[in-house]
Amino acid sequence: MPEEHVEPKDRSTARSLMRLWPYVKPVRARLASAVLIAVVASCLGLVIPLVLKWMVDGPVAGRDPGGVWLGALYLLLLGIAEAFLFGLRRWVVARPLAGVEASMRAALYRHLQRLPVAFHDRWPSGQLLSRGTTDLMLVRMFLAFPLTYLVVNSTTIVVGFVILLGQEWTLGLVLLAPVVPLMIVCSVFEAKYSLVARSAQDQVGDLTTVVEESVLGIRIVKGFGRHRSQALAFRALAQRLRATELDKARLLAGIWALITTIPELAIGAALVLGTIEVADGGLSAGTLVAFLSTALALRWPVESIGFLLAMCQESASATDRFFEVMDVAEEKKTATHRAAGPSGAGGMVFEGVRFRYPDAAPDSPPVLDRIDLRIRPGETMALVGATGGGKTTLTALVPRLHDATSGRITLDGEDITAMPRERLRELVSVAFEEPTLFSASVAENVLMGAEGAGEDELRRALSVAQADFVHDLPHGTGTQVGEQGLSLSGGQRQRLALARAVVGRPRFLVLDDPLSALDVHTETLVEAALRSVLKETTAVVVAHRPSTVMLADRVALLSEGRISAVGTHQELLRGNAEYAWLMSGADLPDGEDAFPPAPAPTTDTLGVYAPAEEGSSR
């Protein structure tokens, strides 16, 4: 999980929102048109007080009914024009801004696919989901409303005060008096609200994570009767979010009250002074009506400052959260820290490979340390070791789900870091111990393993994986397997994952304990069919059971992050105590906490790590 967010001291709302420009640039013309339309519509509203002034000082004072009706017609036409322009603005921006949101969401999804596995190991899925949904919705709302009306209302206020000062400059100065206090209030509000808004958005991500985990793990929740504890955990997060939202509401209520009260006091003072001037004959009644009408027309632009600033802060936080993900570097296409030339050895070769997870402490021991291993072309190598010994990590290095910290891996003599990832992952096919299926049909899940594969390849892969059960499903291979494939049993999911791995006849195959969920009889059938596939490829198979080991030509023992022995199953059974113990499942002998140190490795003529002479090994 990512570290708790800390708001940078030099954070700028404007700077954050400016980062949206590359996405807004394609629709800038329509957005500018919408702003211009809204400005014209708003300024039309300021013409209404001038018409009122003409009516009061003219037809009303002169008792001219025809002039009054004419003035009423003018007011009606201005109102209709204003309403039409505001509707037109909405229509102009709706489609392009929906396109901006869609393009940002697509960019985020595309970027997530290209980020290293280590990133996904750290980040909760709920935080990513909230960034792709709630946060981008806030960005779209900002572009559609606050961005436009910050320009529109600012222009309206400036034009309105020019009209006020032109009508009666002394009263205009009275209305200008609250400007400085309002600026101070807005500055304080902006600083406080940005922190609370960011906290609320992060808490929404946490809540989304809990909901997603509870839905995906509903069988565990129900099976262990943990619905009450899950509900309490959810309630605690929901209450925390509620408290944060109430803090937001309190801040909004405070600034709304101040922004409303201060201008109202100024308008009241202007009304009293203006009435005195009218009574003294220094000001016409029409001018006072127009002045007060203009001042009242400016109430909305002024009072809207509070929630417009709030929406800007929320949008800036949403933008920051979006770019927190987008700024993470994608997987490197090639490694620049290793410049070793091509190797003449074929097959799959590990040369001095070391690996430490990126977020591990610098002084922590590496998960893998100086791995030297060669799997000959067409050979199947079983990888055996204690649980947590790094077997899965080692296999993940081959398709570059992780990059080795040092050393190199070659496939048929070519360094994998020199290959484009797309080509590498066409050469290497994988099947993981925990099979992942998508909310798609059986055929779509299996054929993900080979782009362009057809019906014949599908049938062959299903046959190899002994997954012919799919033909008995309601719609055969067109049956939707549901989210995570949970409508199927664990063994069925694992067989479909195996079919996905072999459907494309890969040159290199990486299988991470692919038969662990199968019953003995099904395992025997899958192994028999899998042997024909393994003859055509170079493979490494993580194995925990002797039956899986028997698929391999040779076995490599991974112990404490290093390859401690390589040989056939029978050779290691006779000559390596740790291997014999792993295969037998027996307890350690009394008084022994660990196996004695392995002897120094020897190397055969092919450069393959080989066990020491029989009798000197563990």
NUVEX-770752 format. One record per residue (C-alpha): residue number from 0; x negated, y, z. Coordinates in steps of 0.001 Angstrom, whole numbers, m for minus. Layout:
N
<NUM <X Y Z>>,
...
//
This chain:
618
<0 <0 0 0>>,
<1 <m1363 3458 m868>>,
<2 <m2507 5649 1955>>,
<3 <25 8054 3453>>,
<4 <203 11195 1373>>,
<5 <m1408 14330 2731>>,
<6 <m410 17599 1074>>,
<7 <m3540 19367 m227>>,
<8 <m4104 22809 1255>>,
<9 <m4584 24420 m2163>>,
<10 <m1485 22848 m3689>>,
<11 <289 25194 m6079>>,
<12 <3891 24655 m7155>>,
<13 <3274 26437 m10438>>,
<14 <105 24420 m11115>>,
<15 <1934 21163 m10443>>,
<16 <4845 22050 m12720>>,
<17 <2525 23254 m15495>>,
<18 <1336 19672 m15872>>,
<19 <4710 18909 m17473>>,
<20 <3793 21037 m20511>>,
<21 <2551 18187 m22760>>,
<22 <5941 16497 m22388>>,
<23 <7926 19733 m22750>>,
<24 <5931 21075 m25705>>,
<25 <7870 19124 m28397>>,
<26 <11171 20708 m27236>>,
<27 <9829 24152 m26356>>,
<28 <11788 25860 m29168>>,
<29 <15156 24561 m27978>>,
<30 <14265 25248 m24366>>,
<31 <13286 28836 m25201>>,
<32 <16529 29211 m27171>>,
<33 <18510 27988 m24174>>,
<34 <16768 30487 m21893>>,
<35 <17427 33332 m24342>>,
<36 <21114 32373 m24624>>,
<37 <21454 32265 m20837>>,
<38 <19739 35669 m20476>>,
<39 <22143 37214 m23004>>,
<40 <25124 35610 m21239>>,
<41 <23979 36879 m17858>>,
<42 <23343 40381 m19145>>,
<43 <26836 40438 m20665>>,
<44 <28083 40096 m17106>>,
<45 <26304 43346 m16262>>,
<46 <28243 45169 m18990>>,
<47 <31508 44511 m17138>>,
<48 <30783 47116 m14397>>,
<49 <30108 49722 m17120>>,
<50 <33503 48970 m18675>>,
<51 <35064 49329 m15219>>,
<52 <33398 52732 m14799>>,
<53 <34810 53866 m18149>>,
<54 <38287 52626 m17179>>,
<55 <38306 54299 m13736>>,
<56 <36887 57641 m14871>>,
<57 <38853 57599 m18156>>,
<58 <42216 55857 m18649>>,
<59 <42940 55363 m14933>>,
<60 <42089 58949 m13970>>,
<61 <43943 60236 m17068>>,
<62 <46966 57962 m16500>>,
<63 <46537 56368 m19954>>,
<64 <48132 52829 m20006>>,
<65 <46897 52175 m23530>>,
<66 <43319 52798 m22449>>,
<67 <43774 50481 m19474>>,
<68 <45013 47666 m21740>>,
<69 <42100 48287 m24116>>,
<70 <39658 48073 m21223>>,
<71 <41305 44843 m20073>>,
<72 <40841 43435 m23584>>,
<73 <37155 44358 m23476>>,
<74 <36768 42584 m20133>>,
<75 <38523 39477 m21466>>,
<76 <36310 39329 m24545>>,
<77 <33171 39767 m22445>>,
<78 <34279 36955 m20116>>,
<79 <35009 34606 m23038>>,
<80 <31657 35411 m24672>>,
<81 <29805 34844 m21394>>,
<82 <31512 31466 m20841>>,
<83 <30856 30393 m24434>>,
<84 <27153 31260 m24234>>,
<85 <26690 29361 m20974>>,
<86 <28370 26302 m22521>>,
<87 <26203 26653 m25629>>,
<88 <23065 26760 m23448>>,
<89 <24055 23499 m21802>>,
<90 <24632 21824 m25161>>,
<91 <21331 23115 m26578>>,
<92 <19175 21618 m23802>>,
<93 <21036 18398 m22946>>,
<94 <19652 16142 m25685>>,
<95 <16014 17356 m25767>>,
<96 <15651 17230 m21969>>,
<97 <17040 13703 m21879>>,
<98 <14342 12933 m24455>>,
<99 <11660 14473 m22210>>,
<100 <12774 12279 m19311>>,
<101 <12816 9203 m21556>>,
<102 <9325 9924 m22932>>,
<103 <7903 10417 m19420>>,
<104 <9520 7188 m18243>>,
<105 <8140 5323 m21262>>,
<106 <4675 6803 m20657>>,
<107 <4792 5722 m17009>>,
<108 <5866 2196 m17904>>,
<109 <3201 1922 m20611>>,
<110 <568 3204 m18182>>,
<111 <1608 724 m15490>>,
<112 <1028 m2128 m17929>>,
<113 <m2535 m936 m18517>>,
<114 <m3546 m324 m14914>>,
<115 <m5894 m2799 m13189>>,
<116 <m4402 m5601 m11131>>,
<117 <m6132 m4081 m8088>>,
<118 <m3843 m1050 m8401>>,
<119 <m728 m3212 m8305>>,
<120 <m2130 m5108 m5326>>,
<121 <m2201 m1847 m3346>>,
<122 <1002 m113 m4429>>,
<123 <4467 m1221 m3261>>,
<124 <6823 m1755 m6174>>,
<125 <9483 441 m4538>>,
<126 <7151 3462 m4663>>,
<127 <6616 2885 m8385>>,
<128 <10341 2383 m9004>>,
<129 <11240 5630 m7234>>,
<130 <8699 7502 m9346>>,
<131 <10181 6107 m12549>>,
<132 <13789 6843 m11571>>,
<133 <14522 9413 m8840>>,
<134 <11436 11556 m9413>>,
<135 <11897 11787 m13179>>,
<136 <15570 12645 m12679>>,
<137 <14461 15571 m10479>>,
<138 <12038 16692 m13188>>,
<139 <14816 16652 m15805>>,
<140 <17109 18630 m13489>>,
<141 <14330 21194 m12956>>,
<142 <13883 21696 m16693>>,
<143 <17630 21939 m17257>>,
<144 <18548 24278 m14399>>,
<145 <15944 25859 m12063>>,
<146 <13395 26568 m14817>>,
<147 <16023 28322 m16923>>,
<148 <17647 30215 m14103>>,
<149 <14427 31393 m12526>>,
<150 <13840 33277 m15784>>,
<151 <17495 34221 m16244>>,
<152 <18059 35428 m12680>>,
<153 <14771 37315 m12561>>,
<154 <15672 39101 m15806>>,
<155 <19195 39776 m14549>>,
<156 <17905 41270 m11296>>,
<157 <15447 43544 m13133>>,
<158 <18063 44716 m15667>>,
<159 <20635 45104 m12899>>,
<160 <18385 47324 m10799>>,
<161 <17528 49441 m13839>>,
<162 <21288 50008 m14292>>,
<163 <21728 50739 m10561>>,
<164 <18890 53260 m10463>>,
<165 <20241 54872 m13631>>,
<166 <23693 55305 m12084>>,
<167 <22574 56604 m8675>>,
<168 <18906 56300 m7796>>,
<169 <19321 57035 m4075>>,
<170 <21773 54166 m3599>>,
<171 <19546 51981 m5787>>,
<172 <16637 52529 m3392>>,
<173 <18866 51407 m523>>,
<174 <19479 48100 m2312>>,
<175 <15756 47733 m3045>>,
<176 <14839 47940 640>>,
<177 <15356 44176 1353>>,
<178 <12850 43112 m1337>>,
<179 <9808 42905 978>>,
<180 <11526 40959 3792>>,
<181 <13020 38568 1233>>,
<182 <9586 37897 m289>>,
<183 <8162 37058 3152>>,
<184 <11095 34750 3932>>,
<185 <10730 32948 592>>,
<186 <6984 32456 1082>>,
<187 <7450 30884 4515>>,
<188 <10309 28716 3247>>,
<189 <8322 27472 263>>,
<190 <5397 26324 2425>>,
<191 <7620 24443 4888>>,
<192 <10036 22969 2369>>,
<193 <7309 21494 146>>,
<194 <6076 19291 3019>>,
<195 <9559 18083 3947>>,
<196 <10536 17460 316>>,
<197 <7441 15332 m279>>,
<198 <8091 13318 2887>>,
<199 <11669 12633 1791>>,
<200 <10584 11406 m1635>>,
<201 <7945 9096 m142>>,
<202 <10535 7730 2278>>,
<203 <12911 7023 m610>>,
<204 <10119 4934 m2136>>,
<205 <9675 3012 1122>>,
<206 <13419 2397 1333>>,
<207 <13481 1185 m2267>>,
<208 <10676 m1263 m1465>>,
<209 <12615 m2741 1455>>,
<210 <15776 m3138 m627>>,
<211 <13876 m4793 m3481>>,
<212 <12019 m7181 m1171>>,
<213 <15228 m8120 622>>,
<214 <17002 m8888 m2642>>,
<215 <14125 m10912 m4066>>,
<216 <13626 m12715 m763>>,
<217 <17320 m13247 m17>>,
<218 <16820 m17016 238>>,
<219 <14223 m16544 2975>>,
<220 <16362 m13978 4783>>,
<221 <19374 m16286 4761>>,
<222 <17386 m19467 5335>>,
<223 <15829 m18137 8543>>,
<224 <18863 m16145 9629>>,
<225 <16919 m12882 9535>>,
<226 <19690 m10723 8099>>,
<227 <20061 m8841 11399>>,
<228 <16358 m8005 11725>>,
<229 <16228 m6967 8055>>,
<230 <19283 m4778 8571>>,
<231 <17643 m3172 11608>>,
<232 <14442 m2516 9654>>,
<233 <16460 m986 6831>>,
<234 <18459 1108 9282>>,
<235 <15280 2438 10895>>,
<236 <13951 3593 7513>>,
<237 <17351 4999 6558>>,
<238 <17541 6930 9828>>,
<239 <14045 8277 9242>>,
<240 <15071 9446 5777>>,
<241 <18290 10917 7215>>,
<242 <16289 12927 9749>>,
<243 <14037 14265 6985>>,
<244 <17044 15195 4835>>,
<245 <18542 17021 7832>>,
<246 <15281 18951 8175>>,
<247 <15652 19939 4531>>,
<248 <19249 20992 5157>>,
<249 <18225 23107 8166>>,
<250 <15556 24902 6142>>,
<251 <18012 25519 3305>>,
<252 <20672 26749 5723>>,
<253 <18178 29145 7307>>,
<254 <16977 30704 4084>>,
<255 <20497 30791 2644>>,
<256 <21718 32695 5710>>,
<257 <18881 35215 5520>>,
<258 <19081 35685 1749>>,
<259 <22822 36241 2047>>,
<260 <22785 38475 5129>>,
<261 <19975 40878 4233>>,
<262 <21371 41914 787>>,
<263 <24911 42130 2242>>,
<264 <23669 44634 4832>>,
<265 <22070 46656 2058>>,
<266 <25290 46594 m13>>,
<267 <27279 47667 3068>>,
<268 <24915 50570 3658>>,
<269 <25151 51593 m13>>,
<270 <28969 51409 157>>,
<271 <29097 53750 3174>>,
<272 <26665 56256 1652>>,
<273 <28404 56097 m1736>>,
<274 <31832 56689 m184>>,
<275 <30474 59761 1618>>,
<276 <29070 61078 m1684>>,
<277 <32420 60519 m3450>>,
<278 <34200 62322 m633>>,
<279 <31757 65240 m919>>,
<280 <32254 65319 m4700>>,
<281 <28658 64388 m5505>>,
<282 <29621 61072 m7119>>,
<283 <32544 59998 m9288>>,
<284 <34791 57169 m8177>>,
<285 <34083 55313 m11411>>,
<286 <30340 55469 m10827>>,
<287 <30762 54098 m7312>>,
<288 <32969 51266 m8606>>,
<289 <30431 50442 m11337>>,
<290 <27557 50632 m8845>>,
<291 <29203 48296 m6354>>,
<292 <30378 45948 m9136>>,
<293 <26814 45731 m10442>>,
<294 <25483 45115 m6939>>,
<295 <28046 42356 m6395>>,
<296 <27142 40846 m9781>>,
<297 <23550 40615 m8538>>,
<298 <24578 38683 m5405>>,
<299 <24492 35316 m7172>>,
<300 <21032 35785 m8755>>,
<301 <19639 36892 m5379>>,
<302 <21403 34276 m3260>>,
<303 <20426 31502 m5673>>,
<304 <16742 32118 m4945>>,
<305 <16875 29777 m1937>>,
<306 <18094 26640 m3597>>,
<307 <16219 27375 m6830>>,
<308 <12995 27473 m4808>>,
<309 <14067 24258 m3056>>,
<310 <14668 22504 m6377>>,
<311 <11334 23786 m7663>>,
<312 <9556 22363 m4613>>,
<313 <11266 18995 m4994>>,
<314 <10436 18948 m8700>>,
<315 <6813 19890 m8002>>,
<316 <6555 17047 m5482>>,
<317 <8175 14686 m7986>>,
<318 <5686 15835 m10632>>,
<319 <2771 15279 m8231>>,
<320 <4050 11771 m7461>>,
<321 <4394 11005 m11175>>,
<322 <861 12132 m11940>>,
<323 <m569 10320 m8902>>,
<324 <125 7175 m10912>>,
<325 <m662 8606 m14346>>,
<326 <m4061 9892 m13139>>,
<327 <m5230 6417 m12116>>,
<328 <m7756 5192 m14671>>,
<329 <m6573 2410 m16947>>,
<330 <m8510 m805 m17465>>,
<331 <m11760 m60 m19222>>,
<332 <m11910 m1376 m22749>>,
<333 <m15572 m2319 m22343>>,
<334 <m17988 m2389 m19448>>,
<335 <m20711 250 m19593>>,
<336 <m22798 m934 m16637>>,
<337 <m23989 m4166 m18242>>,
<338 <m25876 m4246 m21526>>,
<339 <m26938 m7868 m21804>>,
<340 <m27133 m9193 m25343>>,
<341 <m25157 m12096 m26748>>,
<342 <m25861 m15577 m25435>>,
<343 <m26483 m18566 m27643>>,
<344 <m24532 m20865 m25348>>,
<345 <m21039 m21903 m26427>>,
<346 <m18072 m22617 m24213>>,
<347 <m17369 m20617 m21059>>,
<348 <m20452 m19457 m19150>>,
<349 <m20749 m17607 m15825>>,
<350 <m24163 m15990 m15343>>,
<351 <m25008 m14513 m11937>>,
<352 <m21416 m13414 m11389>>,
<353 <m20659 m11524 m8192>>,
<354 <m17353 m9988 m7201>>,
<355 <m16184 m7744 m4397>>,
<356 <m12705 m6213 m4347>>,
<357 <m12771 m2462 m5086>>,
<358 <m11180 m1519 m1774>>,
<359 <m13430 m3793 310>>,
<360 <m15882 m2284 2789>>,
<361 <m19308 m1665 1208>>,
<362 <m21061 m3847 3786>>,
<363 <m18594 m6748 3508>>,
<364 <m19830 m9975 1886>>,
<365 <m18718 m10492 m1726>>,
<366 <m15877 m12917 m2438>>,
<367 <m18058 m14515 m5121>>,
<368 <m21840 m14462 m4969>>,
<369 <m24197 m15422 m7814>>,
<370 <m21877 m17792 m9656>>,
<371 <m23788 m19731 m12333>>,
<372 <m21677 m22218 m14237>>,
<373 <m21285 m23447 m17796>>,
<374 <m18246 m25198 m19196>>,
<375 <m19206 m26822 m22486>>,
<376 <m17065 m26328 m25612>>,
<377 <m14053 m28624 m25450>>,
<378 <m14767 m29556 m21824>>,
<379 <m12352 m29344 m18900>>,
<380 <m13885 m28249 m15607>>,
<381 <m11992 m28708 m12343>>,
<382 <m12653 m26022 m9732>>,
<383 <m12360 m27369 m6181>>,
<384 <m12843 m25670 m2826>>,
<385 <m11278 m24849 491>>,
<386 <m8240 m22570 648>>,
<387 <m9281 m18920 471>>,
<388 <m12660 m19794 m1016>>,
<389 <m12264 m17604 m4138>>,
<390 <m11060 m20098 m6736>>,
<391 <m8143 m17976 m7925>>,
<392 <m10355 m14880 m7925>>,
<393 <m12925 m16649 m10104>>,
<394 <m10294 m17692 m12651>>,
<395 <m8863 m14152 m12692>>,
<396 <m12230 m12847 m13909>>,
<397 <m11978 m14777 m17189>>,
<398 <m9029 m12812 m18685>>,
<399 <m10389 m9703 m16907>>,
<400 <m7521 m9292 m14488>>,
<401 <m10447 m8190 m12341>>,
<402 <m13889 m7187 m13600>>,
<403 <m16960 m8835 m12134>>,
<404 <m18993 m6544 m9890>>,
<405 <m22205 m7815 m11495>>,
<406 <m23352 m10627 m13759>>,
<407 <m21439 m11585 m16865>>,
<408 <m19054 m14113 m18363>>,
<409 <m19338 m15237 m21984>>,
<410 <m16942 m17105 m24223>>,
<411 <m18694 m18902 m27078>>,
<412 <m21680 m16640 m26478>>,
<413 <m19811 m13344 m26503>>,
<414 <m19666 m11194 m23372>>,
<415 <m16006 m10726 m22427>>,
<416 <m16641 m7087 m21491>>,
<417 <m17619 m6404 m25108>>,
<418 <m14282 m7691 m26399>>,
<419 <m11107 m5626 m26719>>,
<420 <m8760 m6827 m24004>>,
<421 <m6113 m7666 m26591>>,
<422 <m8472 m10083 m28347>>,
<423 <m9728 m11554 m25073>>,
<424 <m6217 m12329 m23931>>,
<425 <m5419 m13930 m27263>>,
<426 <m8368 m16271 m26742>>,
<427 <m7636 m17015 m23078>>,
<428 <m4313 m18319 m21828>>,
<429 <m3436 m18567 m18136>>,
<430 <m970 m20331 m15874>>,
<431 <m803 m19230 m12256>>,
<432 <93 m21256 m9184>>,
<433 <2979 m18880 m8487>>,
<434 <4939 m18923 m11759>>,
<435 <6552 m15633 m12747>>,
<436 <9519 m15658 m15099>>,
<437 <11385 m12660 m16439>>,
<438 <15083 m11877 m16758>>,
<439 <15183 m13285 m20266>>,
<440 <15948 m16557 m22023>>,
<441 <13879 m19710 m21641>>,
<442 <12565 m19302 m25187>>,
<443 <11582 m15664 m24654>>,
<444 <9721 m16542 m21451>>,
<445 <7767 m19379 m23075>>,
<446 <6999 m17557 m26323>>,
<447 <5439 m14665 m24393>>,
<448 <2351 m16882 m24452>>,
<449 <1931 m16601 m28218>>,
<450 <3052 m13702 m30367>>,
<451 <4647 m14955 m33558>>,
<452 <5048 m18553 m32395>>,
<453 <8124 m20325 m33766>>,
<454 <10551 m23067 m32900>>,
<455 <8076 m25901 m33571>>,
<456 <5495 m24436 m31186>>,
<457 <8231 m23905 m28586>>,
<458 <9363 m27540 m28744>>,
<459 <5785 m28792 m28551>>,
<460 <4963 m26620 m25511>>,
<461 <8128 m27704 m23696>>,
<462 <7255 m31331 m24420>>,
<463 <3703 m30965 m23079>>,
<464 <5008 m29339 m19895>>,
<465 <7736 m31991 m19554>>,
<466 <10252 m29137 m19602>>,
<467 <12845 m30876 m21763>>,
<468 <15335 m30202 m18962>>,
<469 <15986 m26884 m20711>>,
<470 <18013 m28658 m23396>>,
<471 <20556 m29595 m20722>>,
<472 <21020 m25980 m19639>>,
<473 <24302 m24288 m20700>>,
<474 <22741 m22537 m23719>>,
<475 <19593 m24621 m24144>>,
<476 <16487 m22530 m24729>>,
<477 <18729 m19475 m25049>>,
<478 <19792 m19734 m21396>>,
<479 <19020 m16641 m19316>>,
<480 <16913 m17714 m16314>>,
<481 <17773 m14693 m14143>>,
<482 <15515 m12379 m12172>>,
<483 <12233 m14100 m11226>>,
<484 <13716 m17314 m12653>>,
<485 <15283 m18039 m9263>>,
<486 <18154 m19918 m10915>>,
<487 <15593 m22698 m11542>>,
<488 <13738 m24893 m9087>>,
<489 <10085 m24273 m8251>>,
<490 <8979 m27252 m10332>>,
<491 <11055 m26121 m13303>>,
<492 <9590 m22621 m13140>>,
<493 <6088 m24052 m12955>>,
<494 <6665 m26248 m15996>>,
<495 <7938 m23288 m18018>>,
<496 <4870 m21284 m16955>>,
<497 <2669 m24168 m18120>>,
<498 <4541 m24307 m21434>>,
<499 <3909 m20568 m21829>>,
<500 <181 m21150 m21288>>,
<501 <m172 m23873 m23935>>,
<502 <2306 m22670 m26575>>,
<503 <m318 m20696 m28503>>,
<504 <m2968 m23472 m28639>>,
<505 <m5546 m21200 m26911>>,
<506 <m9271 m21675 m27353>>,
<507 <m9750 m21179 m23608>>,
<508 <m7309 m22240 m20941>>,
<509 <m7261 m21197 m17263>>,
<510 <m4887 m23179 m15034>>,
<511 <m4545 m22257 m11352>>,
<512 <m3197 m25415 m9685>>,
<513 <m450 m25656 m12327>>,
<514 <1161 m28853 m10987>>,
<515 <1452 m28056 m7277>>,
<516 <5280 m27863 m7293>>,
<517 <5872 m31093 m9246>>,
<518 <6940 m34422 m7841>>,
<519 <4582 m37361 m8297>>,
<520 <6435 m38903 m11247>>,
<521 <6799 m35623 m13159>>,
<522 <3174 m34769 m12401>>,
<523 <2066 m38057 m13963>>,
<524 <4060 m37351 m17129>>,
<525 <2761 m33766 m17387>>,
<526 <m835 m34895 m16893>>,
<527 <m512 m37495 m19633>>,
<528 <828 m34901 m22090>>,
<529 <m1633 m32236 m20926>>,
<530 <m4648 m34408 m21743>>,
<531 <m3955 m34045 m25457>>,
<532 <m3919 m30255 m25074>>,
<533 <m7126 m30181 m23030>>,
<534 <m8967 m32092 m25761>>,
<535 <m8465 m29124 m28081>>,
<536 <m9578 m26361 m25721>>,
<537 <m12202 m25325 m23202>>,
<538 <m10508 m25238 m19826>>,
<539 <m11033 m24504 m16154>>,
<540 <m8453 m25984 m13788>>,
<541 <m8117 m25069 m10112>>,
<542 <m7328 m28343 m8355>>,
<543 <m6427 m29399 m4847>>,
<544 <m5356 m32987 m5458>>,
<545 <m7319 m35926 m6849>>,
<546 <m4648 m36487 m9532>>,
<547 <m5285 m33015 m10950>>,
<548 <m9048 m33437 m10698>>,
<549 <m8794 m36553 m12862>>,
<550 <m7772 m34330 m15791>>,
<551 <m11273 m32848 m15816>>,
<552 <m14498 m34044 m17390>>,
<553 <m16514 m32541 m14550>>,
<554 <m15906 m30859 m11222>>,
<555 <m17422 m27692 m9711>>,
<556 <m17321 m27258 m5929>>,
<557 <m16884 m23640 m4784>>,
<558 <m18059 m23151 m1212>>,
<559 <m18486 m19853 635>>,
<560 <m18337 m17906 m2614>>,
<561 <m20940 m19979 m4453>>,
<562 <m20975 m23046 m6675>>,
<563 <m22589 m25610 m4381>>,
<564 <m22293 m28713 m6568>>,
<565 <m21305 m29785 m10080>>,
<566 <m20728 m33317 m11309>>,
<567 <m18129 m35893 m12123>>,
<568 <m15449 m36753 m9601>>,
<569 <m17145 m40045 m8701>>,
<570 <m20598 m38463 m8410>>,
<571 <m19354 m35824 m5983>>,
<572 <m17359 m38339 m3984>>,
<573 <m20522 m40373 m3449>>,
<574 <m22989 m37541 m2990>>,
<575 <m21190 m34554 m1441>>,
<576 <m19633 m34750 2018>>,
<577 <m17613 m31518 1653>>,
<578 <m16077 m32651 m1612>>,
<579 <m15249 m36065 m184>>,
<580 <m13615 m34367 2799>>,
<581 <m11556 m32050 560>>,
<582 <m10325 m34947 m1545>>,
<583 <m9539 m37213 1433>>,
<584 <m7801 m34626 3611>>,
<585 <m9499 m36054 6699>>,
<586 <m10501 m33958 9716>>,
<587 <m14074 m32855 10294>>,
<588 <m16137 m35275 12380>>,
<589 <m16083 m34599 16136>>,
<590 <m18415 m31844 17225>>,
<591 <m18842 m30429 13687>>,
<592 <m17488 m26980 12863>>,
<593 <m18878 m26823 9345>>,
<594 <m20850 m28760 6790>>,
<595 <m24645 m28519 6749>>,
<596 <m26189 m26078 4300>>,
<597 <m26297 m27195 673>>,
<598 <m29702 m28032 m833>>,
<599 <m31301 m25735 m3341>>,
<600 <m29583 m26088 m6719>>,
<601 <m31229 m27691 m9697>>,
<602 <m30559 m26983 m13339>>,
<603 <m30142 m29418 m16207>>,
<604 <m31461 m28841 m19718>>,
<605 <m28232 m27132 m20751>>,
<606 <m28503 m24508 m18008>>,
<607 <m25633 m26122 m16115>>,
<608 <m25551 m25983 m12358>>,
<609 <m26174 m29552 m11179>>,
<610 <m26098 m31232 m7748>>,
<611 <m29305 m32287 m6065>>,
<612 <m30336 m35912 m6024>>,
<613 <m27907 m38280 m4426>>,
<614 <m28660 m38756 m776>>,
<615 <m29905 m35204 m255>>,
<616 <m26583 m33483 m677>>,
<617 <m24036 m32835 2050>>,
//
